[in-house]
Amino acid sequence: MTLTAIALVGNPNVGKSVLFHRLTGAYVNVSNYPGTTVEVARAAARFDAAIDLVDTPGVLTLPARSDDERATMRALLHEPLRAVIQVGDAKNLRRTLTLTALLAELGVPAVLALNMHDEAGARGVTVDAPTLSDALGIPVVPTVATGGEGIAQLTHQLAQARRLQPLLHYDATAEAAIAELAAWIAARAPHPRLAARGLAILYLGQDSEVEAWLRETAGDACAELAAIRDAVHARGTTPAALAHERGEAAGTLAARVTQRSARSSPLLAHRIGQWVIHRVWAWPILLGVLFAVYEFVGVFGAGTLVGLMEETLFGEHLNPAITGFVRQHIQIGWVADLLVGEYGLWTMGMTYALALILPIVTTFFIAFGLLEDSGYFARLSILANRLFSLIGLNGRAVLPMVLGLGCVTMATLTTRILHSPRERLITIFLMALAIPCSAQLGVVLGLLGGISFSALLIWVVSMFAVLMLAGFLAAKLIPGRRIPLVTEMPPIRLPLLGNVAKKTVGRLKWYLIEVIPLFLLGTLIMFLLDQFGALPAIIRAGEPLVSGWLGLPKEASAAFVMGFLRRDFGATGLFALSHSLSPIQAVVGMVTITLFVPCIASVMMIVKEQGLKIAAAMLALIIPFAFLIGGLLNHLLRAVWA
């Protein structure tokens, strides 16, 4: 087999994705918090187009327990790897070397990229890279992936990749058990690249991917291997005992090659990192962050920029010119109406997408990128942990939910970082119900922020109450137990503007490619419904519910029709009616449309992750629940403000 791939392997949040970009030039979504890389990314290396670089998900430990760890193990088992680049954190060498100990047992040629050594130095941590290289028997290259430091040396040292020296020998009982399992694997299921000893250790640790590979390779004979393992466990050689010995060996080596200088006071970034999770100061900081996002997205983006785009550029220049041109040159009435009529592809579809939504999502993507690149989102998992315990989750679930503020569809995929099917089901349900995507959230900020901060605050409190109530009930009804929080804590740092710009451009590209066609499709559906008289009938049929129960203008029924295609399209429909909505109607409308059905793409992703029956059950709950909450809120606000 021709070995044509090099895998980047490491713990979460050590800079693998940034390094991947440096080595390939390919863009991946780089974020300064764990759980970003869920799928395996692949691209040709800049230094050799014949080599594929594979960016694997971050692993807390091996044997694999979570979906991201299983994906990394699959890459090690099945990719034609000529070498591995282990990316480690120079500030936390013990954690890095604990993973190195297992890679050594697998016998893969490796190079260690000791990343973020600038941050380590700033904290008074110095790693003796030459001594560490001698101890491991492989090249060790200090790098700063975000600044490009050490990349050329790393590329050069890849030619010197060698098998790691073993970091430890286990106790006599464990060594005898490992030798017995390794001999069986070498005789009956040898791997073309990985050492039988490493596979034996992982099998002994109940790694599901290694078990599956051995069953596929050895067939029924694997029952004999399972009997050997059970006997080994009965003699006291457990996965926890082996992991403890690896950690001790890693700690011993880390202490030998690391020097720490005393500092009179912690770094400012370190102090800020402590403040944002402080039991007192964290909350005013959080409120300040939310208010800054509101000012930037809700006031500047949805107010100033939308005003310039909608009223000036489109309202005064583009739309009159295009409408006049179409009416003059197209004599077929329905064709002209399709393009520039009330439900025209340009006057509604493109105007909504470009004049109303694009400025809002652009400012939101910028704010989102700044927060995620700073490391603040990871600390939200700590803040959210106690609160999320009320809904049967731990703080790790806040990461998919925060990603859902960008795109619920992709955030549904990232629930794979959660450690149990129960956690994934609850989180997906809550995101489908009460987490607005970036485009919809931008519209909410634009409409309610333009009315008053109190209107926006009512929406926030309503969504939070619904989220907690639905989560509490789901946690009670869905069997299983809550798993305690174990997560990585990246450093607080100034966002890299280049990184934020790349992510913003990438997300805007997604918006233009994926969302605008759906806006046009939604406009076409509205046009056809109007042409054939169905839209007025729908509006009349929905009037008792929309006007009576929700207290909205009857024209708002059209927004809910749009919402079946995309929630943000429906929210934009309400935004277009903002001049005729009272503050109460605006709040009620936005709460209801936020709770309304998720977009088609999100539904398809839910089907993929949870199955058709569960997806259908979610929709059957969400639709009536949205109208129930909206109506109750309408009557409550009218009673209070009467």
N, C-alpha and C positions, 0 to 999 in steps of 0.2 A: 504494500500500500504506500502510495506517495504521501508524505507528510507535508501538508500545505497550509496548516493553520497554526496560529499562535493565540493562546487564550489569555485574557487579562482576568486575574482572579484576586479577590481580596475581600476584606470586611466591608460592610456598608459605609459609605461616606468617607472613603479614603482617596477619592479623586480618580477612580477608574474611568469614568465617562469623559472627564476632562483630558486625561492621558490618551484615551481612545481617539478623541478629536485631534490631538496633537500628532498622533502617529498615522492617522488616516486622512484627516481633512474632512471627514464625514461629520455631519451635524447629528448629535443626539441630544435629547433633552437633559441638560446638565443642571442639577439642583443640589443645593447644599442641605439636603436632609435625606434620611434613609428611605429606601423603598421606591426610589425613582426608577431604577432599572429593573423591570420585572421580566420582560422578554429579553432574549439574547440578541444583541445588535452585532452586525457583521459588515465589514467593509475591507477593501483592498488596502494594503499597507502602502504608505507613501514611499518607503525605502525599497520596496520590492512588490511590484504589482501582482506577482505570482503567489503572494502570501495573503491569506485572509486573516485579519485580526478579529477576534471574537470577544466582545465585551459581555462578560457574564454578570448575572445579578450578584449583589453583595451577599456574603454568607456570614452569619454570626458565628457559626461553627459547622464542622462536619464531625460525625455523620449528619446527613441532611434531615431536617425536620419540617421546614416550611417549603412552600412552593418555589420561592426564589432559590433556596438552597438545593432543592431537587433539580431545578433547571441547570444550575452550575454543575452538579454531579453528572447530569446527562451529557453536558458538553465534554467533561473530562472522559467519560466512557465512550462517547460515540464520535467526537470530532477527530479528524486526522492530525493530531497535534504534534508538531515538531518541538515545541517548547511552551512554557508557561511564563508569563510575566506576573509575578505576585506583586500587587500594589499594596504597600503597607503605610501605616501612619507613624512617622518618626516620633510623635509625641506619646504614642502608646505602643511601645515595642513588644511588650509581653503579649498583648492581644494578637499582634501580627505574627509573632513566632509560634504561638499556639496553633495557628493554621499552617505555618511553615512545617511544623513537626509532622502533620498528616501528609502534606505534599511530598515530604522526604520519604515517607513510607511507600507512597505510590510510585516512586522512582521516575518522576517526570523531569526532564531537563528544565532548568528554571533560571531566571534572573530576578533579583529582588529590587524593585523600585521603591526606595524609601522616601515616600512623598511627604510634602509639607514640612520639609526640614527647616524652612525659614521660620515657620510658626514655632517649631520645637526650639530653635535657637533663641527666639524672642522670649520663650518661657524658661530659658536657662537650661534646656535639655540638649546635650550633645551626644551623638551616637558615633562611636569609632567604627566607621564603615569598613576600613581594611581588616580590622580584627574580626568583625562580624563575617566578612567575606571568607576569611580563612576558616572560621568555625563552621560555616555552612558548606563551604566548598563550591560556592557559586559567586558570580559577580553581584555586588551590592552597589547600587547607584543612587546617591541622594538626588532627589528631584523636587522641583516646584512646578507642577503641571500647569497651574494657572498662569505662571509667568514664562513658561517654556524652558526653565532652567533644567539642565541635565538630560534633555530629550536626545540631543545628538549623541552623548555618551551612552545612553541607554540603547539607542539603535545600534551603535557600534558593538556593545557588549553582548547583544543577542547572539552573535556568532560564537560567543564563548559560553553559551548556556550549557550547564552540566547537571548531572543528577546531584541532588542534595545529599550531604552527609547526614546520617540519622542523628537526631537531637537527643535520643534517649533509648535505653532498653528498659522494658517493663520488669516487674518482679518475676521470679522464676516460674511461678504458677501461670501468670499471664503469658510469658514467653512460650511456655510449653503448649498452651492452648492455641496461641497465634500460629506457632509452627505447624501444629496438626491441621488447622484449617487451611493454611497456606499450601501445605503439601497436597491436600485434596484438590484445591483450586488449580494448582499448577499441573496436576495430572489430568483433571477432567474438564476444566473450563479455563484454560489459560487466556489471558487478555493480550492482544497484540502489542500493547504499549505500556499498560499499567502493571506494576509488580504484584505478584500474588500476595505478598505480605500485607501490602496496603489494602487490597481488597478484603483480605481476611479480617483486618482490624475494623474496616467499615461494616462488614457483614456482622461481625461480633457486636458492633454498635447499633445494629438493626437499621442500617441505611436502606430505605425502600428501593432506591434506584439500583443499588448494587444487587439487592435480592432479586429484583426483576431481571437484571442482566444475567445473573447466574442461572435463574430458572429457564430463561430463554436459551442459554448456551448448554446447560447440562441436562435439562429436561427433568424426568422423574427422579434421576439420581440425586437431585437437590434435596430430597427428603432426608437422605443420609447426612448431608451437610447440616440441615436444620437440627437433627438429633445431636450432632456433635456440639453445636452452639448451645442447645438447651442444657447439655451436660456441663459445659464450661460455665454457663451462668449459675448453675446449681452449685458449682465449686467456689463461687464468690468473685469470679472475674466479670464484673459488670461494666457496661458502657460508662457509667459515672466514674468508676474507679480508674479506667483508662484515661478519660478526659482529665481527671485530676492530676494524674502523673504527667500528662503532656503540658498542662498548665504550669506545674512546678518546674519542669525542665525549661520551658520557655522563660519563666521568671528568672531562673538562675542565669541563663545566658544573657538575657536583657540587662540584668544588674551588672554583669561583667563588662559589657560594652557601652554602657550608658553612664554619663556623668551629669550631675545636676548642680548648677550653681545657685547659691542662696540669693534671693532677691528681697529687697526691703518691702516691696508692695506688688500685688498682682498687676498684670497688664490691664489697661483700660478695657480692652475687648473682653477679657476674662471677667472683670467686674461687671460690665454690662450684661454678660451672659448670666451672671448670678442675679442681677437685679430683675431681669425679665421673667425669672421663675420664683422670685421671692414671694412669700405668702401675702405680703402687704403691697409692695411696690409693683408686682406683676400686673395687678388689675388696672391701676391708673395708666400704666404703660400701654396695656392692651387697648384701653379706651382711647388713648392718644393716637395709637396706630390706626384704629378704626376711623377716628375722626379725620385723620390725614387722608386716608383712602377716600372717605366721603367727599372731602374738599376737592381732591384731585379728579376723581372719577365723576362724582355726582354734580359738582358745581362747575369745575373747569371743563371736563369732558362732555357731560350731558347738557351743560348750559351754554358755555361760551363756544365750544367747538361745534356742537350740533346747531346752534344758532347761526354760525357762519356758514355751515354746510347746507342746512335745510332752507333757511330763509334767504340767504344771500346768493350762494353759488347755485343751488338748485332752483329755489323759488323765483329769483329774479332773472337768472340767466339761462341755465341749462334747460329746465322744464319748458318755459315759454318757447325757446328756440326749437327744441325737439318736437314739441306739440305742433307748432306752426308748420314745421317741415313735413311731418307725417300727414297732417290734415290736408296740406296742399298737394302732396304727391300720391296719397293713397285714397282712392275714391270709394273703395268698398268700406262701408261704415263699420261693420263688425271687426274687420282687420285693424282699422285705425283705433277703434275702442280697445282692442286687445293690446295694442302697443301703448296708447297714451290716454285711455279712458279712466274712469273711476277706479277700475281694477286692472289697469294697464301694466304690462310687464315692465315698462320704464317708470311711469308715474307712480306706481305703487311698489312693485318688486324691487327695482334698482334704487329707487329713492329711499325706501325703507332700509335697504341693505347698506347703502353707501352714505346717505346723508344722516340717517338716524342712528344706525347701529355701529358703523365702522369707527366713528370718533370715540364712541363709548367703549367698545371692546379694545381699542388701541390703548386708551389711557388705563383701562383695567389690566390689560396684559403687562403694561409697564410696571404698574404698582405691584402686581402679583409676582413678576420677575424679581423686583427689588427685594421683596420680603422673603422669597424662597432662597435667593442667592445669599442673603445675609445670615442664614441659619436660624431665623426667628421661628419658622414653621415647626422645626424639630422641637422647640421648647413649648410649642402649643400642645404637644402630646403629653408633656409633663403637667401642664396646667389643666388639661382636659381629663386626666386620668381619674381623679376622684369623682368628677362630675359624670364621666362616662360609666363609672361603676354602677350608677343608678339604672342604666339601660343595658346592663349585661355585657358591656364592652370595656376594654382598657383604652388608655390614651393613644395607643398606636392607631386606632380606628380614625383618629382625627386627620391622619395623613391622606387617606383616600377622600375624606370629606372636603378637605382643603383643596385637593386636586379637582374635586367635583365642581368647585367654584370656577375652574377653568373649563372643564368639559366633563360632564357626568358620564358620557360614554366611555372615555378612556379611564376615568376614575373607577368605574365598575370593574375594569380589567385589573386595576392595581389592588383590589381587595384581596388578591392572591397573596399579598404580604402578610395577611392576617393568618393566625395559626390554627383556626378551626372552622369547619363548615358552618357552625352556628354563628360565629362572629361575622363571617362573610355574608350570610343570608340577612342578618339584622342590618348590617351596614348598607348593603345594596338596597334593601327596602327603604331605609331612611333617606338615602340619596335620591332614589326615585320619587319619594314623596316631597321632601322639604329642602333639598339642596339645589338652588338655582345655578345654571351654568353661567359663564362669564357674560354672554350676550344678554341673557335675561336679567342677570343681576345689574348689569349696566343700565338697562332700561328702567329697572326699579329705582335705582339711584337717581336716574335722570328725572323720572316723573315725580317721585315722592320728595326727592331733594329739592326740586324746584318749587314744591308747595311749602314745606317747612321741615325742620329737623325733627319736630315732634311726630309728623306723619311718618317719616322714615323710621323713627324709634318704635312706633306702634307696630309697623311691619316686622321689624327685627324681633320685638318681644313676642309677637304672634307666632312667627316661624320657630323661635326657640321653644316656646311652650308646646307647639305641635310636635316638634322633634323629640322633646323629652317625654311627652305623653305617649306618642307612638312607640318610641324606643322602650319605655317602661313596660307597656303592654306586650310588645314583641318578646322582651326578655322573659316575661312571665309565661308566655304561651309556648315559646320554642324551647324544647328540652336541651339540657346541656349546662356546662359550668363556665364561669368567666375565667379567662386565663390572665394571670398577673402580667403587668407591663415589664418588658425587657426591651430597651431600645438604645440606640447609639446617640451620643450628644456631640454634634459637630461644633466647632468654634464659631462664635459670633465674629463676623468680619464685614468689612465694607464691601458692598456688592461690586462686582466687576462690571463696568458699564458695557464692555464688549460682549460679555456673556449674556447680560440682560437684553442687549440689542439683538443678539442672535436668536434668543428664545422668543422675543417679541416678533421678530420677522417670521420665524418658523410658525408661530401660532397664527399670525395674520395670513400667512400663506394658506394654512389649514382653513381659516375662515373664508377666504376668497374662493378656494377650490371646493370646499365641502358645503358651506352654508348658503352662499349666494344661489347656487342651483336649486336648493330647497326653497328659498324665498321665491324664486321664479315659479317653481312648481306650485307652491301654495297660492301665488297670485293667479296662476292659470286655473286652478281649481275654483277659486273664488269667482273668477270671470265666468267660468262655465256654469257654476251654480246660479249666478246672477242672470246670465243669458237665458237659461232654461226656466227661470222663475222659482228655482229651488231655494235660493238664498233668502228671498223675502218670506217664503214659507217656513224656513228654519227659524228665522228671526221671530215670526209670529208664534211658532210652536214653543220657542224658548222663552217667550216674554213672561209667562207666569213665574218661571224659575229665575230668570235673569233680572227682570224688572221688579217682580213681586218679592221674591225671597232675598235676592242679593241687593235690590235697590239700585240697580244700574240702568242706564239708558238702554232701550231695546236694541240699539245698534251694537251694543257690546256683545250680543250673541254671535256676531260675525267673528269677533276676536277669539271666542272659544272654539268656533269652527276651525280657525287658523291654528289654534293650539293643538288640535289633533295631529297636525303635521309637525310643528315644533312649538315648544312653550315660549321661546323667545319671539317667534313670529306672532303668537297670540298676544304677548306682552307689548309688542310693538304696535299691534292693532289698538290696544288700550291707550298707548302713548299718543297715537294719532288722534284719539278722542279727548285728549287731556283738556282742551279748551272748553269742553262741555261737561267735565266731571267736577263735582264738588270734592272737597278734601276727603269726606267720608267715602264717597264713591271710589275715589282713586285708591285709597287704602284697601277697601274691601276687594276691589277688582284685582289689585296686584297680589293680595294674599291668596285669592282664589286661583288666579292663573299660575301662581308659583306652585301651589299644591296640585295643580292639574296634571294630566297625563304627561310622562316624560316624552322626549322626542322619539321618533321612529328608530333612529340609530341606537339610542339607549335601550329601547325595548328589545331590539335584536341582540344587543350585548347581554342583557339580562337572560334572554332565552339561551344564549350560548353558555353563560356561566351557571345558570340555575335550572334550566329546562323550561319547556313550554308551559307546563302546568303551573309552576310557581310564578312565571311571568304573567300568565292570565289571571291568577289569583291576586297578584299585586295590583293589576289594573282594575279588577273588580272591586277592590277595596279603596283604591286611591280616588277614582272618579267621584263616587258619591260622598266620600269623606271631604273632598275639596269643597264641594258645594255646601255640605253641612257646616263646615267651619266658617266659610265665607258668609253664609246667612246668619249664623249666630253672632259673628263679629259685627255685621251690619246692624242688627237689632240692638246689640250692646252699645255700640258707638252712638247710635241715634238716641238711645235712652239717656246716655251720659251727657251728650252734647245738646240735648233738647232744651 
